[in-house]
Amino acid sequence: MLDLKKNFPVLRENPDICFLDSGASAQKPDYVIDFVADFYRKTYANIHRGIYSLSWNSTVLYDKAREKTAEFLGVKNTECVIFTKNTTESINLVAYSFGQKLKEGDEIIVSIMEHHANFVPWQQLAKKKGIKLKIAYIDKNTLEFPVENITSLITDKTKLIALSMCSNVLGTISPFVEVCKTANKKGIKILLDGAQYMPHHRINFTELGIEPDFVVFSGHKLCAFDGVGVLYGKKEVLEDMEPFLTGGDMIESVSIEESIFAPLPNKFEAGTPPIGAVISLLKAIEYLESIGLDKVEEHETMLAKEAIKRLKEIDGVHVFAPEKISNGIVSFTIDGIHPHDIATILAEDNVCIRAGMHCAEPLITYLGQDSFARATFYLYNDMEDVEKLIKSVKRCKEVFKL
Ligand SMILES: Cc1ncc(COP(=O)(O)O)c(C=O)c1O
């Protein structure tokens, strides 16, 4: 069992807080905070633009973050790792730039369990260009995602599959490996949203033998600072795309008549990037690797399983999770109490969860609900947090005299 609260200042400073909202954003360890604070205190300067040692140092760290991210994903081309603001921006970049290649009559497949970040950009693109948006459904009863539910939608008009690796509401893992293999074979582009997967699982795309065209995730959910997101793309696909933003740093040369864009990755990183946040991503990946992502997965799954078991023992509580879980996401409802009231009562007990649609309104509607309470466990949570959650859920029922 991991025992890591001591590494996280917010959890140390607030020992009464039971933090179960890492699915929204993870806490940051000293290892990350201290390094970045030192960077700002002692050696900060903008990257790329100076040959003096401070700027050189920033550039080296920034480049190291890119190398580390490529290694973290198990991909070879470091220059194909693009730093963005977050997952949302990474997906919008693809929708804008790759979207220019799509035309009326083409088809895009997304799943019903997508976060709005991987739904709305495709919906809007489809509306604008007359593209058909097809929805792959999960099994309503088991909350599992059979691969045929998505592969059966593929036609010769399918140009892109945009698929979440893990649902932020249910913890359902999509059959992304099989779907990616099929897409690779058929020459269909595939984007994998790893926002809820990367922080919790070891992955190596080369070892898996799959070649996603795009992979996106956010730093803030894996113990890095907010402000940095990742877009990894296949080299030939990125090279063939127009830039998303134009301006400084993404340019080879500029004349009054025209501009020649810089090669990857700069072509997609216009302007001063979030340097400190990118460096925090380097340190966060180092930190997670020092713990071991297999251990992180095992630990949070063990806590979630215990929480699910105990929640199910409480009369009127319904847990929405597939039978086989492998992460710390636990969504639930209580008969007769709105999830917002659950979250409010839990907050009185210093139990921090989230309630609502979780930016996945199509999924919540499909499941016939109007919102969920969601607790998410991560590497720094422990059995005491499970106890606090259960105790507070029981108190909810008392407050409502149920
Ligand atoms: C599966 C999934 N995709 C995308 C996002 C969007 O991430 P961000 O807000 O960092 O852009 C989230 C955030 O919760 C998510 O859970």
Ligand as a Chemical Component Dictionary entry (heavy atoms), coordinates in Angstrom:
data_LIG
# 
_chem_comp.id                   LIG 
_chem_comp.type                 NON-POLYMER 
_chem_comp.pdbx_formal_charge   0 
_chem_comp.three_letter_code    LIG 
# 
loop_
_chem_comp_atom.comp_id 
_chem_comp_atom.atom_id 
_chem_comp_atom.alt_atom_id 
_chem_comp_atom.type_symbol 
_chem_comp_atom.charge 
_chem_comp_atom.model_Cartn_x 
_chem_comp_atom.model_Cartn_y 
_chem_comp_atom.model_Cartn_z 
_chem_comp_atom.pdbx_ordinal 
LIG C1 C1 C 0 -11.481 12.356 -20.422 1  
LIG C2 C2 C 0 -11.208 13.822 -20.391 2  
LIG N1 N1 N 0 -10.911 14.456 -21.536 3  
LIG C3 C3 C 0 -10.648 15.764 -21.570 4  
LIG C4 C4 C 0 -10.649 16.522 -20.429 5  
LIG C5 C5 C 0 -10.342 17.976 -20.506 6  
LIG O1 O1 O 0 -9.150  18.250 -19.845 7  
LIG P1 P1 P 0 -8.671  19.760 -19.655 8  
LIG O2 O2 O 0 -9.742  20.447 -18.879 9  
LIG O3 O3 O 0 -7.395  19.637 -18.913 10 
LIG O4 O4 O 0 -8.521  20.333 -21.018 11 
LIG C6 C6 C 0 -10.955 15.920 -19.213 12 
LIG C7 C7 C 0 -11.010 16.706 -17.967 13 
LIG O5 O5 O 0 -11.609 16.332 -17.000 14 
LIG C8 C8 C 0 -11.238 14.532 -19.192 15 
LIG O6 O6 O 0 -11.544 13.913 -18.057 16 
# 
loop_
_chem_comp_bond.comp_id 
_chem_comp_bond.atom_id_1 
_chem_comp_bond.atom_id_2 
_chem_comp_bond.value_order 
_chem_comp_bond.pdbx_ordinal 
LIG C1 C2 SING 1  
LIG C2 N1 SING 2  
LIG C2 C8 DOUB 3  
LIG N1 C3 DOUB 4  
LIG C3 C4 SING 5  
LIG C4 C5 SING 6  
LIG C4 C6 DOUB 7  
LIG C5 O1 SING 8  
LIG O1 P1 SING 9  
LIG P1 O2 DOUB 10 
LIG P1 O3 SING 11 
LIG P1 O4 SING 12 
LIG C6 C7 SING 13 
LIG C6 C8 SING 14 
LIG C7 O5 DOUB 15 
LIG C8 O6 SING 16 
# 
